[in-house]
Amino acid sequence: MKKVSLIVTLMALAGLVACKPSGSSGKTRVAVIPKGTTHIYWKSVEAGAKKAADELGIEMTFIGPQKEDDRSQQIDLVRNQALQNEAIVLAPLDATALRDASKEVADSGKPVVIIDSSLADSASFITSYVATDNVEGGRIAARRLSEVLGGKGKVAVLRYMQGSASTEDREKGFLEEIKKFPNIEVVSSEQFSGATASTAQDTATNILTRFAEGDALSIQGIFCSNQTNTFGMLQALRGKNVAGKVKFVGFDCDATFLDALKKGEMNGTILQDPVNMGYLSVKTAVAKLRNEAVKPLIDTGATLVTPENLSDEKVAALIKTQVP
């Protein structure tokens, strides 16, 4: 017995025995890697993840890239955190670029739960996809914009960023649904805002300049697909003194959007449930580690917020999770 123990010890020292990563307390460890850490949306995801970790008695690390377009840094984070944790929860910045690193983690036997934005060709190796039904979110936005337009008018769409599956799905859902209204014409859908509010505002300003007609616009409706480009478009509309003169539906939430809804500068925004997303993703990762049954797809819901329902109890409660 002593001889066997000595061999095992020597193998472990040589790195030949796979050791289960754990914290100093011996607790299960899960890393949550968002697209970024500065937006209130990701802070809400973190709050949900922490709630689940506390309930489960595990250690949770929340760490993301400094910029929401830094694919290389996120890839490095996936690989590094996989060495220190037993499971990874990931919101991929790019549906294709993050695939190989994620598959490496899964192939090593560790659960990979994808949140917020899908990963290309990953159904065979990820544990679960926990996210908003983004295509449906885009459809909801299209129906709302058609409603406030009275079913007719010209519309511009400001996209977010190539490779971002969540926003691409929203844009896809919007464009598919808006086709059902024959008297609505999409006259611009090729512009991308980029990852920062500054670039989003610049691109939005260029779109508004393109469709300027004196003090008005030749477009009657606008759709933006995430928090960054919705904010950039709102600032551009205000800068051009045309906020409220065009029907505008965005995505996600911050205090500025709520103010705009109250003022009539926005006609709607689609809210996700990031707290629930963070909570369910960590729960799912740990369930997999404990050999419990998990669902391959978990829809965390999408809610239309309008000036008319801002004070509704359920809407107000959801807003509180995303606006400090």
Backbone hydrogen bonds, N-H to C=O, Kabsch-Sander energy under -0.5 kcal/mol:
donor,donor_aa,acceptor,acceptor_aa,energy
5,S,1,M,-2.4
6,L,2,K,-2.1
7,I,3,K,-2.0
8,V,4,V,-2.4
9,T,5,S,-2.3
10,L,6,L,-2.3
11,M,7,I,-2.4
12,A,8,V,-2.4
13,L,9,T,-2.2
14,A,10,L,-1.7
15,G,12,A,-1.3
16,L,11,M,-3.0
17,V,11,M,-0.7
18,A,16,L,-0.5
23,G,27,K,-1.2
26,G,23,G,-2.0
30,V,59,E,-2.4
31,A,87,A,-2.2
32,V,61,T,-3.6
33,I,31,A,-0.6
33,I,89,V,-3.6
42,W,39,H,-0.6
43,K,39,H,-1.6
44,S,40,I,-2.0
45,V,41,Y,-1.8
46,E,42,W,-2.4
47,A,43,K,-2.0
48,G,44,S,-2.1
49,A,45,V,-2.5
50,K,46,E,-2.8
51,K,47,A,-2.0
52,A,48,G,-2.0
53,A,49,A,-2.4
54,D,50,K,-2.7
55,E,51,K,-2.0
56,L,52,A,-2.3
57,G,53,A,-1.4
58,I,53,A,-2.0
59,E,28,T,-3.1
61,T,30,V,-2.3
63,I,32,V,-2.2
63,I,61,T,-0.6
70,D,67,K,-1.6
71,R,69,D,-1.4
74,Q,70,D,-1.7
75,I,71,R,-2.5
76,D,72,S,-2.3
77,L,73,Q,-2.2
78,V,74,Q,-2.3
79,R,75,I,-2.1
80,N,76,D,-2.8
81,Q,77,L,-3.0
82,A,78,V,-1.6
83,L,79,R,-0.8
83,L,80,N,-0.7
84,Q,80,N,-0.6
84,Q,81,Q,-0.7
85,N,81,Q,-1.2
86,E,29,R,-2.5
87,A,29,R,-0.8
88,I,111,P,-2.5
89,V,31,A,-3.0
90,L,113,V,-2.9
91,A,33,I,-2.6
95,A,163,G,-2.3
98,L,94,D,-1.5
99,R,96,T,-1.5
100,D,96,T,-0.5
102,S,98,L,-1.8
103,K,99,R,-2.7
104,E,100,D,-2.2
105,V,101,A,-1.7
106,A,102,S,-2.3
107,D,103,K,-3.2
108,S,104,E,-1.1
108,S,105,V,-0.5
109,G,106,A,-1.8
110,K,105,V,-1.7
113,V,88,I,-2.8
114,I,112,V,-0.5
114,I,128,S,-2.5
115,I,90,L,-2.9
116,D,130,V,-1.4
117,S,115,I,-3.2
120,A,95,A,-2.4
122,S,119,L,-0.8
125,F,122,S,-1.7
126,I,122,S,-2.3
127,T,112,V,-2.8
128,S,112,V,-0.8
129,Y,296,P,-1.9
130,V,114,I,-3.1
130,V,128,S,-0.5
131,A,129,Y,-0.6
131,A,298,I,-2.3
134,N,132,T,-1.6
137,G,133,D,-2.1
138,G,134,N,-2.1
139,R,135,V,-1.8
140,I,136,E,-2.7
141,A,137,G,-1.9
142,A,138,G,-2.0
143,R,139,R,-2.4
144,R,140,I,-2.1
145,L,141,A,-2.5
146,S,142,A,-2.5
147,E,143,R,-2.0
148,V,144,R,-2.3
149,L,145,L,-1.5
150,G,146,S,-0.7
150,G,147,E,-0.9
151,G,146,S,-2.6
152,K,149,L,-0.7
153,G,183,N,-2.2
155,V,185,E,-3.0
156,A,221,G,-2.2
157,V,188,S,-3.5
158,L,223,F,-2.5
159,R,157,V,-0.7
159,R,191,Q,-2.4
164,S,161,M,-1.7
165,A,163,G,-1.1
168,E,164,S,-2.2
169,D,165,A,-2.3
170,R,166,S,-1.7
171,E,167,T,-2.5
172,K,168,E,-2.3
173,G,169,D,-2.8
174,F,170,R,-2.6
175,L,171,E,-2.6
176,E,172,K,-2.4
177,E,173,G,-2.2
178,I,174,F,-2.7
179,K,175,L,-0.8
180,K,177,E,-1.7
181,F,178,I,-1.6
184,I,181,F,-2.2
185,E,153,G,-2.5
187,V,155,V,-2.5
187,V,185,E,-0.8
188,S,155,V,-1.0
191,Q,157,V,-0.5
193,S,159,R,-1.9
194,G,160,Y,-2.7
200,A,196,T,-2.2
201,Q,197,A,-2.4
202,D,198,S,-2.0
203,T,199,T,-2.5
204,A,200,A,-2.6
205,T,201,Q,-2.5
206,N,202,D,-2.0
207,I,203,T,-2.0
208,L,204,A,-2.5
209,T,205,T,-2.4
210,R,206,N,-2.0
211,F,207,I,-1.5
212,A,209,T,-1.2
213,E,216,A,-2.9
216,A,213,E,-1.9
218,S,211,F,-3.0
220,Q,154,K,-2.6
221,G,154,K,-1.9
222,I,247,K,-1.9
223,F,156,A,-2.1
224,C,249,V,-1.7
225,S,158,L,-1.0
230,T,226,N,-2.0
231,F,227,Q,-2.5
232,G,228,T,-2.3
233,M,229,N,-2.3
234,L,230,T,-2.4
235,Q,231,F,-2.3
236,A,232,G,-2.0
237,L,233,M,-2.8
238,R,234,L,-2.3
239,G,235,Q,-2.4
240,K,236,A,-1.8
241,N,238,R,-1.1
242,V,237,L,-2.7
243,A,237,L,-0.9
244,G,265,E,-0.6
245,K,242,V,-2.3
247,K,220,Q,-2.6
249,V,222,I,-2.5
250,G,268,G,-2.4
252,D,270,I,-3.4
257,F,254,D,-0.7
258,L,254,D,-1.6
259,D,255,A,-2.1
260,A,256,T,-2.2
261,L,257,F,-2.6
262,K,258,L,-2.1
263,K,259,D,-1.7
264,G,260,A,-0.7
264,G,261,L,-0.7
265,E,260,A,-2.5
266,M,260,A,-1.3
267,N,248,F,-3.5
268,G,248,F,-0.9
269,T,305,V,-1.9
270,I,250,G,-1.2
271,L,269,T,-0.6
271,L,303,T,-3.4
277,M,273,D,-2.0
278,G,274,P,-2.6
279,Y,275,V,-2.4
280,L,276,N,-3.0
281,S,277,M,-1.9
282,V,278,G,-1.7
283,K,279,Y,-2.0
284,T,280,L,-2.3
285,A,281,S,-2.3
286,V,282,V,-2.3
287,A,283,K,-2.1
288,K,284,T,-2.1
289,L,285,A,-1.8
290,R,286,V,-1.7
291,N,288,K,-1.8
292,E,287,A,-3.1
298,I,129,Y,-2.8
300,T,131,A,-2.0
300,T,298,I,-0.6
303,T,271,L,-2.7
305,V,269,T,-2.8
309,N,306,T,-0.6
310,L,306,T,-0.7
312,D,309,N,-1.6
316,A,312,D,-3.1
317,A,313,E,-2.1
318,L,314,K,-1.9
319,I,315,V,-2.6
320,K,316,A,-1.8
321,T,317,A,-0.7
321,T,318,L,-0.9
322,Q,319,I,-1.9
323,V,319,I,-1.5
